[in-house]
Amino acid sequence: MMRKGVVAIVGRANVGKSTLFNRIVGERVSIVEDTPGVTRDRIYAHASWLTRDFSVIDTGGIELAQRDFVKEIRMQAEIAIEEADVIIFVVNGREGVLPEDELVARILQKSKKPVVLAVNKIDDVNFRDAIYDFYALGVGDPIPVSSSHGIGVGDVLDEVIALLPDEEEDDHEGEIRFSLIGRPNVGKSSLTNALLGEERVIVSDIEGTTRDAIDTAFEKDGQRYRVIDTAGMRKRGKVYENVEKYSVLRALSAIEKSDVILVLVDGERGIIEQDKHIAGYAHESGKGVVLVVNKWDLVTKDEKTMAKMTKKLREDFKYLDYARIAFVSAKQGSRVDTLFDLILEAYENQRKRVSTSVLNDVLIDAQAMNPTSNFEGGRLKIYYGNQVAINPPTFVLFVNDPKFLHFSYKRYLENKLREAFGFEGTPIHIICRKRD
């Protein structure tokens, strides 16, 4: 797994941070349209420029509950310093250097992190000379840009990828990497400790950089694992500790490094909106997912309680219908060991390949049992299919015209593939292409 660089965008309010974020990530930021229940403000996305892939953080999307602009600016700058390899510092070229800009510059100077200074809103030749004032900030050469028109963004990205650290292939071959994500106080630390257990053989404790979780490698039944403990991240009591979107950002960092994601829900308190947002990120990542209901020991139960909770989870997390559900108590250690089978299953199904001939037999049978109907002026005809990727399993169907595929028929085909090949614990992707 290749480690990508991380770029953060900082600056005071109303300088165009989010516009630049959207311009850099482009269409990659869009959510899958047929994914119900995944609604959120985006603060994190993947982007690429020339030959380099990287992640981008829009710190402007992380706000304090009670607006204190000086604290908020400081918080956003500190998040960028903690999380990013390169920082894009955005200022407003039409307003000149303001005290808040100087505050950000001072914080960034102390960080010793590489900074690219983007002077925004320079879409008029009359403002070109304004960029020279920004040399006074002492964070490098100012680059004139217009986020809204895309002017100069390429120059900023050229500088960014020149400053990103070299991509490194990690050396954890043969390990299954998993992380536990969920809202605060859902029991991530307790479950991590229960999974590790005293009887396990600890291979290594690797404390990463300030940006990384404490990753612990261990062995269970001859299989090597590495747990990415988001709960173990220490932030020295800074102002943004309890900012909800910051906890989501930490989860995203862990998701990116994992093969399988355990999405924790508090069995006692039930499901809240933040759980759906965090689970939505896990789904969109294309990684294996297990839904874990923790604190099950605290729930007053009868013979129908588990069935009711399962029904509620399936309703609230429709997009995770492929994920197995486990009911555990980290505190008591009950049913915790069952998670290893589910992690292993999701991991193996992420990597599952099916033969082209068997795949096409399933597609032929599916069309015979449920023929396509007219949609968008035509009837879909599938000529053949092929699996083109794993992690997650991805299938390309060659058809007469992709626009004839109704989303409900795509769903039907996905269900047929799951019936035939399993794929429990992993999303699968179906792509339609017009046959030449």
Residue, then its C-alpha position, 0 to 999 in steps of 0.5 A: m500500500m503506497r503512502k500518499g501525501v497530505v495537503a491542507i488548505v488554511g487561511r482566515a475566513n472568506v479568502g476562498k479556501s473551500t473554492l480552492f479545495n473544490r477546484i483542486v479535487g474537482e469531480r473526485v469529491s462527488i458522492v455516489e448518487d445512489t448512496p442513500g443516507v450519506t450526506r455531509d459537508r466534505i472536508y477531505a478528498h483525494a486529488s491528483w496532479l500530473t503523476r501524483d496522487f494526494s489527499v486534501i483537507d479543507t480546514g475551513g470546514i472545521e469550525l468551533a461551536q461558538r465562533d471565536f475567529v482568532k481561536e478558529i484560525r489558530m485551530q485550523a492552522e494547528i490541524a494543518i500542521e499536525e496532519a499535512d505534509v504540505i500546507i497551502f496558505v490562502v490570502n485575499g489579494r484584494e484586501g491586502v495583508l490583514p492581522e489574521d493573515e500575520l497570525v497564521a503566518r507566525i504559526l506556520q513559520k514555527s511549524k517548519k512545514p513547507v508552505v505554498l502561499a496562494v494569493n487568491k482573487i487575482d482575476d483582474v490585471n489591476f490587482r496583479d501588483a497586490i501580490y508583492d505586499f504578501y512577501a512581508l508574511g515571510v512564508g515564501d513567494p506568493i503565487p497569484v490565483s483565482s480559485s473561482h476561475g481556475i487561474g494559477v491553480g496549476d502553478v500552486l499544485d506544481e509547487v505542492i507536488a515538488l514539496l510533497p515527500d517521496e511516495e513510499e511503499d510500506d513493508h507490511e506485506g501479509e498483514i491484515r490492517f484494520s481500524l476502529i472508527g466511530r464517534p467519541n466514547v463509543g468504546k474504541s480504546s476498550l475494544t482495541n485492548a480487548l482485541l489485543g488481549e494479554e495472551r496475544v503475541i505482540v510483534s511491535d508497538i510502532e508509535g508513528t509521527t504526530r499525524d499517525a495513530i499508534d499502530t500495533a502489530f500482533e498475531k492471532d491463529g497464525q495470521r498477522y494483523r495490525v490495528i490502527d488505533t484512532a483512539g490512541m491518537r494524542k493531541r495534547g488537549k488542544v482547542y479542537e479536541n472536541v470538534e466533531k468534524y475533527s474526529v471525522l478527519r481522524a477516522l478518514s486518516a485511519i480508513e486510508k491506511s486500513d484494509v478493513i474498517l470496524v464501524l462502532v455503534d453504541g448499543e446502549r445509546g443507539i444510532i445518531e446522525q454522526d454514526k451515519h456520516i462516519a459509516g458513509y466515509a467507510h463505505e465510500s472508501g471501498k474497503g471491507v466493513v464490519l458493523v460492531v454494536n459495542k456495550w451490548d452488556l448494558v442493553t436490557k434484552d429480551e429474545k427480540t432485542m438483537a433482531k430489532m437492533t439488526k433491523k434498525l441498523r439495516e434501515d439506517f445504514k442501507y448502503l452497508d447492507y453487505a457488512r456483517i453485524a457483530f454484537v460485543s462487549a469490549k468491557q466484558g470481552s464477550r464475543v470479541d473473538t468473533l470479530f477476527d473471523l469477520i475481519l478475515e472474511a471481509y479481507e479475503n472477499q475484498r481480494k476475491r476474483v471470479s472467472t470470466s466464464v462463470l461471471n458471464d453464466v451468472l449475467i446470462d441467468a440474471q437477464a433470463m430470470n429478470p429481463t431488462s425493461n425500457f429506460e431512457g428510450g431503450r432496453l439494456k443489453i449486456y453482451y459480456g462482463n469482466q472483473v477488472a480489479i480487486n479492493p474492492p471487486t470491480f466489474v465492467l459490463f459491456v452493453n449496448d448503451p450505459k444510459f439504458l441501465h436503471f439504478s434498480y437493475k444495477r442493484y439487482l445485478e449486484n444482488k445476483l453477483r453476491e448470491a453467486f460469489g458471496f462478497e460478504g463484508t465488501p462493497i462491489h463496483i459495477i461499471c457499464r461501458k458501451r461496446d464498440 
